[in-house]
Amino acid sequence: MARILIVDDEDNMRRILSVILKEDGHAVTEASGAQKALNLISSMPFDLVITDQKMADGDGLSIIAACHESDPTLPVVLLTAFATVELAVEAMRQGAFDFITKPFVPEVVRAAARRGNERAQLLRENARLREEVSRFGISDDILGIGPSILELKENISRVAPTNATVLIMGETGSGKELVARAIHRGSTRNDHPFVAVNCAAFQETLLESQLFGHERGSFTGADRTRQGLFESAHRGTLFLDEAGEMSLPLQAKLLRVLMDGQILRVGSTTARKVDVRVIAATHRDLMKMVKSGTFREDLFYRLAVVPLLIPPLRERDEDLPLLIEHISVRVARDLKMAQRRFSPDALAKLRRYDFPGNVRELHNLIERAYILSKNEEIKPTDLLLLSGEVNAAESTGNESDSFQSWIESFPDSIDLRKILEMAEREMVIRALNSANGVQAEAARRLSLSRSDIAYKVKKYGLD
């Protein structure tokens, strides 16, 4: 139920609108003119304002300005019997949420009220979240209002100012690097480098060289001396993503650095002092690896001084609308497209989905829907779920029929190259995830060469 203010100097029009909206359960307040409306707006909270454009003591554009000055999240629907393109453009420029011409169909008013209220609630949730972000002093990239995310952000705010080593645990795509960057930004090292490396992306010898550097001639192809990432991150933060993929010998060398703060370049006998805060992340259960002998127990306790667990998206139902709104704004901006609403059925479909790829998969799903949909509103059929079912609950069980109906839903004009690239990127991500980031294994699963998979990883900007 929304609190709605109706502004119109025609008594019959106010009564008609009031009856329509009260039938949907809304609480309606009436104002017989612009001046009375301005007094109400300054003294009472509303979720939506519906105002006539031409009134004896003012106009709808002045109501829009007053609403936005009082509450920037308050949507305003403008009614007019004298619709012109110029007025519509000016109303939208002033910040009107919707524009309805008289005479109107009652269902149009109902739909506008419903959308306006949903929009107001999302914007207010976003504002509350920003207040939480400001209070905790962390990045607004970590979105969520649920208890698990609020606890995570509070723990980030506590550990960030310290030099403690942090172990971030969470499923693939849950945002481990975002958390690491938030810790760095909240630390006293934030004026110095944040350096990230995916330990699963390199073979053992190459990873050692990446981390510690090497001397010229120390191995085949080492034609010059190279500084390692520990030295590059001096006085800053080094983020070791997928730290569970390191070999046991390399784990021992990392442990030595954590204990005495000195690194030894490959091929060198001279130790170099470094001042680096280490943040590690993994999607693996490191305690199980310790028990199986594939991860050093002493290194585990050195890394997990402060363990942080990121909850998977399927356990964050209360955060889903906010994430969808935030990602939708970004996708629309990046694709230079108008922002689209998600129908209630589309939102219900997303709520039923498990999201094995977490927030990263949600982003890809929304981007796909924007590109392929020909509807102004995102519908369930626009949501092609690659990581599991086809069209979720709408699937008939006949995969061929489902795929054919998906093809038939395409718009008249599409960018086939873009679609194929999106599909290829998704399959590469899935192969890398299932191979725990090991490119050689991902290449085998996709029947590609190692050079092919390396090229595609670079092409699509995959860490």
ABEGO torsion letter per residue (X at the ends): XBBBBBBBABAAAAAAAAAAAAAAGBBBBBBABAAAAAAAAAABBBABBBBBABBAAEBAAAAAAAAAAABAABBBBBBBABBBAAAAAAAAAAGBABBBBOBBBAAAAAAAAAAAAAAAAAAAAAAAAAAAAAAAGBBAABBEABAAAAAAAAAAAAAAABABBBBBBEBBGAGAAAAAAAAAAABAAAABBBBBBBAAABBAAAAAAAAAEBBBGABBGBABBBBBAAAAABGBBBBBBGAAABBAAAAAAAAAAAAAGBBBBBGBABBBBBBBBBBBBBABBAAAAAAAGABBAAAAAAAAABBBBBBBAAAAAAAAAAAAAAAAAAAAAAAGBBBBBBBAAAAAAAAABAGAAEAAAAAAAAAAAAAABABABBBAAABBBABEBBGEAABAGBAAAAAAAAAAABBABBBAAAAAAAAAAAAAAAAAAAAGGBAAAAAAAAGBBAAAAAAAAAAAGBX
